[in-house]
Amino acid sequence: MADGTGIDKDGKLQDGIALCLSGGGYRAMVFHLGSLLRLNEAGLLKRLSRVSSVSGGSITAACLGLHWRDLDFDVHGRARGLDVVVDKIRTMAATTIDTGAIIGGILLPGSVGERVARAYDDTLFDGAELADLPADGDGPRFVINATNVQSAVSWRFSRPYMGDYRVGLVPNPRVDLAFAVAASSAFPPVLSPVAMDVADAFDPRTIGDLDDPAYRGTVMLTDGGVYDNLGLETAFRRYRTLLVSDGGQRIGADAQPARDWARHSARILDVVDNQVRSLRKRRLIEAFERKDRTGAYWGIRSDHADYRTKTDPLGCADRDPKALAAMPTRLRAMPDELQERLINWGYAIADAALRTHFGQELRDRYGVTISDPTGFPYPRGY
């Protein structure tokens, strides 16, 4: 039996599928759309128990959660209404918000985080709150992960609770969905921190080691990827089957890194991000190899050939996605052509991972059929 946090009291893993959507700005946000399209074709979207996200992945996840009731699943478990999510995210991807938020935060009243949240709300959420996400039993639990700068661990926003294991949990939080996503995607240093005044009471049954009012009155949050840039922790501790879509960027070598504080700090943050992501990914792959967990990992930096699919219906052997993986992590508008290439690549590499690693035993367990795709979501390939 699980408690309100979703943790089995006996410590055992729960049956079910958890989907993790990584950070990576608009690059990841759009890449994950392709993953969702392929998961939906395989009938896996409806079978998700949890969606855990960080940063750019939280934009896509929150939009999916808000429109879950509109997806209109058919008898095969495939959503006929997923286009509403695709269209919303593509509209967001055509809108630059980081530059304006930064300039406005410097010159005008209000913080950068408030301006980012307002942009998300105007385009995607229209005043929706965490309470508008699916209730347990009506869909997967959506967990939007930020990082608590004070406690130095992941702060989780969801419909039934928000908080972290050190400070404690607030049940049924009244928080705007746009604010939760803005906190999750508050890339340091320019979009961070995001301050949240907590007026609601903490559950006395969830007392951690930092229950002092100094930690509970105003919580200082930053990008969820600072602590866990795959959104993996909340899923890894609970679910047996994990699907991980990674839209993160790999940091390249630099023989002459900048020495001024601004660019040097940005470089250091990239190094830290790369290390955190590498450690999380390594832990996941080792668990797959030990068979402690089942499922699949795919990333924007993956090599399609590594999956060794039996067939190549999309002609991926002759395509090179390296330019897509090298896109900067920004909340900056991208043209339609680039969006469609990112969606197609997310679709293709998710397909390769599922056909290779979501084997027959898993397909039988969850009642899905994973056939070869018949074409890209958009005609231009990637």
C-alpha positions in Angstrom: 0.0 0.0 0.0 1.3 3.5 -0.9 1.0 6.6 1.2 0.2 10.1 -0.1 3.6 10.5 -1.5 3.3 7.4 -3.6 5.9 5.4 -1.7 5.1 1.8 -0.8 5.2 1.5 3.0 6.9 -1.9 2.7 9.6 -0.3 0.4 8.7 -2.4 -2.6 8.6 -1.1 -6.1 5.2 -0.4 -7.6 4.0 -2.0 -10.8 3.4 0.6 -13.5 5.2 2.8 -16.0 6.8 6.1 -15.2 7.8 8.5 -18.0 10.6 11.0 -17.3 11.0 14.1 -19.4 14.4 15.9 -19.0 15.4 19.5 -19.1 16.9 21.3 -22.0 14.9 24.5 -22.7 12.8 24.7 -25.8 15.0 22.1 -27.5 13.9 19.4 -25.0 10.3 20.7 -24.8 9.8 20.1 -28.6 12.0 16.9 -28.7 9.7 15.4 -26.1 6.7 16.0 -28.3 8.1 13.4 -30.8 8.5 11.0 -27.9 4.9 11.5 -26.9 3.6 10.9 -30.4 5.5 7.6 -30.7 4.4 6.5 -27.2 0.9 7.2 -28.1 1.0 5.1 -31.3 2.3 2.2 -29.2 -0.6 2.6 -26.8 1.8 3.4 -23.9 0.6 6.9 -23.2 -2.7 5.8 -21.6 -0.8 3.2 -19.5 1.5 5.7 -17.7 1.3 5.8 -13.9 3.5 8.8 -13.4 5.0 11.6 -15.5 8.0 13.2 -13.8 9.6 16.3 -15.4 12.2 19.0 -15.0 12.8 22.3 -16.7 11.9 22.3 -20.5 10.4 18.9 -20.0 8.0 20.3 -17.4 6.5 22.7 -20.0 5.5 19.7 -22.2 4.4 17.6 -19.2 2.2 20.3 -17.6 0.5 20.9 -20.9 -0.1 17.2 -21.4 -1.5 16.9 -17.8 -3.8 19.9 -18.2 -5.3 18.5 -21.4 -5.3 14.9 -20.2 -9.1 14.8 -20.1 -9.3 16.0 -23.7 -7.1 13.3 -25.2 -10.0 11.0 -26.0 -8.4 7.6 -25.9 -9.8 4.9 -28.3 -10.4 1.2 -27.5 -6.7 0.5 -28.3 -5.5 3.1 -25.7 -4.4 5.7 -28.3 -5.3 9.3 -27.8 -7.2 10.9 -30.7 -6.8 14.4 -29.2 -3.1 14.7 -28.7 -2.9 17.3 -31.4 -4.1 19.9 -28.9 -1.0 19.4 -26.8 1.3 19.5 -29.9 -0.3 22.7 -31.2 0.0 24.4 -27.8 3.6 23.5 -27.3 4.5 24.5 -30.9 2.9 27.9 -30.2 5.0 28.2 -27.1 8.1 27.2 -29.1 7.4 30.1 -31.5 7.5 32.6 -28.6 10.7 34.0 -27.1 10.4 34.6 -23.4 13.8 34.4 -21.8 15.2 37.7 -23.2 12.1 39.8 -22.4 11.8 38.3 -18.9 15.4 39.1 -18.1 15.3 42.7 -19.4 11.9 43.3 -17.8 13.1 41.8 -14.5 16.0 44.3 -14.5 14.2 47.4 -15.6 10.6 46.9 -14.4 8.8 45.9 -11.2 8.5 42.2 -10.6 11.0 39.3 -10.8 12.2 37.4 -13.9 10.5 34.3 -12.6 7.1 36.1 -12.4 7.5 37.3 -16.0 8.4 33.8 -17.2 5.4 32.4 -15.4 3.1 35.0 -16.9 4.3 34.1 -20.4 3.6 30.4 -19.8 0.2 31.3 -18.4 -0.7 33.5 -21.4 0.2 30.9 -23.9 -0.4 27.5 -22.3 -2.2 27.5 -18.9 -4.8 30.3 -18.7 -4.9 30.5 -14.9 -4.9 26.7 -14.3 -3.6 25.3 -11.0 -2.0 22.1 -9.9 -5.5 21.0 -8.9 -6.4 21.0 -12.6 -4.0 18.1 -13.2 -5.5 14.6 -13.3 -6.5 13.1 -9.9 -5.0 9.8 -9.0 -7.1 7.2 -10.8 -8.1 9.6 -13.6 -4.7 9.6 -15.2 -1.0 9.5 -14.3 0.3 11.6 -11.5 2.2 14.5 -12.9 5.2 15.6 -10.8 6.9 18.9 -11.7 10.4 19.0 -10.2 12.3 22.2 -9.2 15.3 22.4 -6.8 15.0 23.9 -3.4 18.1 26.1 -3.0 17.7 26.2 0.8 17.4 22.4 1.4 19.5 21.5 -1.6 17.1 18.7 -2.8 14.3 18.3 -5.3 11.1 20.3 -4.6 8.2 18.6 -6.2 4.9 20.1 -7.3 1.9 17.8 -7.9 -1.8 17.8 -7.4 -1.9 16.0 -4.1 1.2 17.7 -2.5 4.2 19.9 -2.9 7.5 20.0 -0.9 10.6 18.0 -0.3 11.6 15.3 2.1 13.7 17.7 4.3 11.3 20.6 4.7 8.0 18.6 4.5 5.0 18.3 2.3 2.0 20.7 1.8 -1.1 18.7 0.9 -3.5 19.9 -1.9 -1.4 23.0 -2.7 -3.1 26.1 -4.3 -0.3 26.9 -6.8 -0.6 28.1 -10.4 0.6 25.6 -12.9 2.5 28.3 -14.7 4.4 29.2 -11.5 5.4 25.5 -10.9 6.7 25.2 -14.5 8.5 28.6 -14.2 10.3 27.4 -11.0 11.1 24.0 -12.7 12.7 25.9 -15.7 14.4 28.7 -13.8 17.8 28.2 -15.5 20.6 29.7 -13.3 21.8 32.3 -13.2 19.6 34.5 -15.3 16.1 33.0 -14.6 16.9 32.0 -11.0 15.9 32.1 -8.2 12.1 32.0 -8.0 10.7 32.9 -4.5 7.5 31.2 -3.3 5.7 32.3 -0.2 4.0 29.3 1.4 0.8 30.2 3.3 -0.7 26.7 3.6 0.1 24.4 6.4 2.6 21.5 6.1 1.4 18.0 6.9 2.7 17.2 10.4 3.1 13.6 9.3 5.8 14.6 6.8 8.3 16.4 9.1 11.9 16.4 7.9 15.1 17.7 9.4 14.4 21.3 8.2 11.0 22.0 9.7 12.1 25.4 11.0 9.9 28.4 9.9 12.9 29.8 8.1 12.6 27.0 5.6 8.9 26.9 5.4 7.8 30.6 5.0 9.5 31.5 1.8 11.0 28.8 -0.4 13.7 29.8 -2.9 13.6 27.6 -6.0 15.7 27.1 -9.1 15.8 24.9 -12.1 14.9 21.2 -11.4 17.8 20.1 -13.5 20.3 21.5 -10.9 19.4 18.5 -8.7 18.1 15.9 -11.2 18.1 16.9 -14.8 16.4 13.7 -16.0 13.5 14.0 -13.5 14.4 10.4 -12.6 14.5 10.3 -8.8 10.8 10.3 -8.0 10.2 7.6 -10.7 13.2 5.5 -9.9 12.3 5.0 -6.3 8.8 3.9 -7.0 8.3 2.2 -10.4 9.5 -0.9 -11.9 9.2 0.2 -15.5 10.9 3.5 -16.6 10.8 5.4 -19.9 13.3 8.3 -20.1 13.3 10.9 -22.8 16.5 13.0 -22.6 16.6 16.3 -24.5 19.7 17.5 -22.6 22.8 18.9 -24.3 26.2 17.4 -24.0 28.9 19.9 -23.1 31.8 19.9 -25.5 35.5 20.4 -24.9 36.8 24.0 -24.9 40.6 24.6 -25.1 40.2 28.3 -24.2 37.3 28.7 -21.8 36.3 32.3 -21.0 37.8 34.0 -17.9 35.2 36.7 -17.3 32.9 35.8 -14.4 29.7 35.7 -16.4 30.8 33.3 -19.2 33.1 31.4 -16.9 30.2 30.8 -14.5 28.0 29.7 -17.3 30.6 27.2 -18.4 31.0 25.8 -14.8 27.2 25.4 -14.6 27.3 23.4 -17.9 30.0 21.2 -16.4 27.9 20.5 -13.3 24.8 19.8 -15.4 26.8 17.4 -17.6 28.1 15.5 -14.5 24.7 15.3 -12.8 23.1 14.0 -16.1 25.8 11.5 -16.6 25.5 10.1 -13.1 21.8 9.8 -13.4 21.9 8.1 -16.8 24.6 5.7 -15.6 22.5 4.7 -12.6 19.6 4.0 -14.9 21.5 2.0 -17.5 23.1 -0.1 -14.7 19.7 -0.8 -13.3 18.5 -1.9 -16.7 21.5 -4.2 -17.1 21.0 -5.7 -13.6 17.3 -6.1 -14.5 16.4 -4.2 -11.3 14.3 -2.0 -13.6 12.8 -2.5 -17.1 12.1 0.0 -19.8 14.0 2.2 -22.2 16.2 5.3 -22.4 16.5 7.5 -25.4 18.2 10.9 -25.9 18.6 13.7 -28.3 22.3 12.8 -28.4 21.7 9.1 -28.9 23.1 7.3 -31.9 20.3 5.5 -33.7 22.7 2.7 -34.8 23.4 1.8 -31.2 19.9 0.4 -30.8 20.5 -2.1 -33.6 16.8 -2.2 -34.7 16.0 -5.1 -37.0 14.4 -2.7 -39.5 15.0 0.9 -40.4 11.6 2.1 -41.8 12.4 5.8 -41.3 15.8 5.6 -43.0 17.6 6.8 -39.9 20.9 5.3 -40.9 21.2 8.0 -43.5 20.3 10.9 -41.2 22.4 13.0 -38.8 20.8 14.7 -35.8 24.0 16.2 -34.3 23.0 19.8 -35.2 19.7 19.3 -33.3 21.5 18.1 -30.2 23.9 21.0 -30.3 21.1 23.7 -30.1 21.6 26.0 -27.1 19.4 25.7 -24.0 17.2 28.7 -24.4 13.5 29.7 -24.2 13.9 31.4 -27.6 11.6 31.1 -30.6 12.4 28.6 -33.2 11.1 28.4 -36.8 8.5 25.8 -37.8 11.1 23.8 -39.9 13.3 23.4 -36.8 10.4 22.4 -34.6 9.4 19.7 -37.0 12.9 18.3 -37.3 13.1 18.1 -33.5 9.8 16.4 -33.2 10.7 13.9 -36.0 14.0 13.1 -34.2 12.3 12.6 -30.9 9.8 10.3 -32.6 12.5 8.3 -34.4 14.8 7.7 -31.5 11.9 6.9 -29.1 10.8 4.4 -31.7 14.2 2.8 -31.8 14.4 2.5 -28.0 10.9 1.0 -27.7 11.3 -1.5 -30.5 14.7 -2.6 -29.0 14.2 -2.5 -25.3 10.5 -2.7 -24.6 10.4 -6.4 -25.3 7.7 -8.9 -25.7 7.4 -9.7 -22.0 6.7 -6.0 -21.3 4.4 -5.7 -24.2 2.3 -8.6 -22.9 2.3 -7.2 -19.4 1.0 -3.9 -20.5 -1.1 -5.1 -23.4 0.6 -3.1 -26.1 1.7 -3.8 -29.7 4.8 -1.9 -31.0 4.8 -2.1 -34.8 7.2 -0.5 -37.2 6.3 3.2 -37.8 5.0 4.1 -41.2 6.4 7.6 -41.5 7.5 10.7 -39.6 5.0 13.0 -38.0 6.2 15.7 -40.5 7.4 15.0 -44.0 10.8 16.7 -43.9 12.6 14.1 -41.6 15.3 15.5 -39.4 
